[in-house]
Amino acid sequence: MRRSQRSFWAWMTLGGLGLWLAITPTPLPSAQAQTAGTGTITLKADIQEANAITGVIVARGNVRIDYPARDIIATSAQAQYFSQENRMILSGNVVVLQEGNRLEAETVTYLVDEGRFIALPQPNNQVETTYLIQDNPTSPAATDTDEETEAESEAITPDETLRITPLD
């Protein structure tokens, strides 16, 4: 093979490699989003794509979100972060942990500025939430004596009914 032919094939190989690198999605180890005065959100996934024009980050595969300022850890199959709206949509086996509470759903929208979660189940399924309810520190501890009056008994029995209304 002549030198000019070797040079041609070397450039074609490098050009093909460059084209392949340009069109192949490259996994990013993590991305960080700054929120309005409340800290940093770290997003980790197998693959991440960011659009600088729209401000949208899409993460796929083993997604993990850490938001230490609000004690939030979340996992899902996919996540989309809309930086202009400060909104995050997690989908696919979503689990959110916050301050001992646990939320499981198919899709969860997190409105960062409001600190609010909106959870939706799979069809014919439900959202599952486990809340850690603290005892009221101002209530006296229950005793084993029969000396309590009916009024005292009613005063220390809090209504611990939790009502969750689904969104239409």
C-alpha positions as a printed Julia matrix, in Angstrom:
168×3 Matrix{Float64}:
   0.0    0.0    0.0
   1.35   3.39  -0.91
   1.89   6.11   1.63
  -0.96   8.26   0.26
  -3.38   5.32   0.54
  -2.32   4.66   4.15
  -2.76   8.32   4.97
  -6.2    8.31   3.35
  -7.34   5.26   5.37
  -5.88   6.68   8.58
  -7.88   9.9    8.11
 -11.01   7.93   7.22
 -10.62   5.79  10.35
 -10.13   8.84  12.56
 -13.03  10.61  10.86
 -15.3    7.59  11.34
 -14.28   7.36  14.99
 -15.02  11.08  15.44
 -18.43  10.69  13.79
 -19.21   7.68  15.95
 -18.27   9.62  19.12
 -20.39  12.58  18.01
 -23.57  10.57  17.46
 -23.24   8.08  20.34
 -24.84   9.23  23.62
 -22.12   9.43  26.23
 -23.02   8.46  29.78
 -22.44  11.25  32.26
 -21.59  10.26  35.81
 -23.6   13.03  37.45
 -25.02  16.49  36.97
 -25.7   19.17  39.53
 -28.5   21.68  39.45
 -28.51  24.79  41.59
 -31.86  25.66  43.09
 -32.96  29.12  44.19
 -31.07  29.55  47.45
 -31.78  26.06  48.76
 -28.72  24.02  47.82
 -27.57  21.6   45.18
 -29.42  18.68  43.6
 -27.14  15.89  42.37
 -28.47  13.69  39.56
 -26.74  10.38  38.74
 -27.75   8.0   35.94
 -26.39   5.59  33.36
 -27.1    8.09  30.55
 -27.78  11.83  30.7
 -28.6   14.27  27.95
 -28.77  18.03  28.42
 -30.21  20.65  26.09
 -28.61  24.03  26.79
 -31.24  25.86  24.74
 -34.33  24.47  26.51
 -32.64  23.88  29.87
 -33.95  20.29  30.04
 -31.85  17.42  31.4
 -33.0   13.85  30.69
 -31.5   10.97  32.69
 -32.1    7.28  31.97
 -31.12   4.09  33.75
 -30.52   3.7   37.48
 -31.41   7.3   38.21
 -30.55   8.59  41.69
 -31.27  12.07  42.96
 -29.72  13.53  46.1
 -31.0   16.81  47.56
 -29.32  17.11  50.98
 -30.78  20.55  51.79
 -34.25  18.96  51.99
 -33.11  15.48  53.04
 -34.42  13.92  49.8
 -33.11  10.81  48.06
 -35.03   9.47  45.06
 -34.54   6.62  42.6
 -36.29   5.88  39.31
 -35.81   4.49  35.82
 -35.94   7.93  34.17
 -35.91  11.58  35.22
 -36.45  14.89  33.46
 -35.34  18.16  35.05
 -36.83  21.37  33.66
 -34.45  24.05  34.91
 -36.54  27.03  33.76
 -39.54  25.81  35.77
 -37.5   24.2   38.57
 -39.57  21.04  38.1
 -38.53  17.4   38.01
 -40.5   14.43  36.65
 -39.42  10.96  37.76
 -40.89   7.88  36.1
 -40.58   4.12  36.35
 -40.61   2.5   39.81
 -40.1    5.78  41.63
 -39.08   5.7   45.29
 -38.67   8.96  47.21
 -37.27   9.08  50.75
 -37.51  12.24  52.83
 -36.98  12.57  56.58
 -38.02   8.97  57.23
 -41.06   9.15  54.93
 -41.3    6.92  51.84
 -43.27   7.49  48.62
 -43.61   4.85  45.87
 -45.34   5.5   42.54
 -44.99   5.04  38.8
 -44.6    8.79  38.16
 -43.71  11.57  40.6
 -43.5   15.26  39.76
 -41.43  17.32  42.2
 -42.05  21.06  42.24
 -38.77  22.22  43.75
 -39.78  25.79  44.62
 -42.92  24.6   46.41
 -41.32  21.51  47.96
 -44.34  19.53  46.74
 -44.62  16.01  45.28
 -47.42  14.91  42.94
 -47.55  11.12  42.64
 -49.44   9.07  40.06
 -49.79   5.26  40.02
 -49.76   2.78  37.18
 -53.23   2.04  35.76
 -55.28  -0.1   38.18
 -52.71   0.44  40.91
 -52.15   2.81  43.81
 -49.54   5.19  45.13
 -48.01   3.91  48.37
 -46.77   6.27  51.05
 -45.34   5.52  54.47
 -45.23   8.45  56.89
 -43.17   8.68  60.03
 -45.49  10.3   62.59
 -43.79  11.78  65.64
 -45.42  11.51  69.04
 -46.68  14.8   70.41
 -43.98  15.81  72.94
 -46.44  17.96  74.93
 -48.74  15.01  75.68
 -48.06  13.19  78.94
 -46.94   9.59  78.61
 -49.61   6.96  79.01
 -49.63   5.26  82.4
 -50.79   1.85  83.53
 -52.91   3.26  86.35
 -56.7    3.41  86.29
 -56.68   6.9   87.81
 -57.13   8.72  84.47
 -60.39  10.52  84.05
 -62.36  10.35  80.83
 -61.48  13.99  80.03
 -57.75  13.32  80.45
 -58.02  10.24  78.26
 -59.67  12.21  75.45
 -57.11  15.02  75.8
 -54.13  12.74  75.11
 -55.68  10.73  72.27
 -54.72  12.62  69.1
 -56.5   12.13  65.82
 -53.84  10.4   63.73
 -56.02   9.86  60.67
 -54.13  10.76  57.53
 -56.25  11.67  54.54
 -54.79  11.6   51.04
 -56.92  12.86  48.2
 -55.99  11.69  44.68
 -55.55  14.28  41.96
 -58.0   14.11  39.09
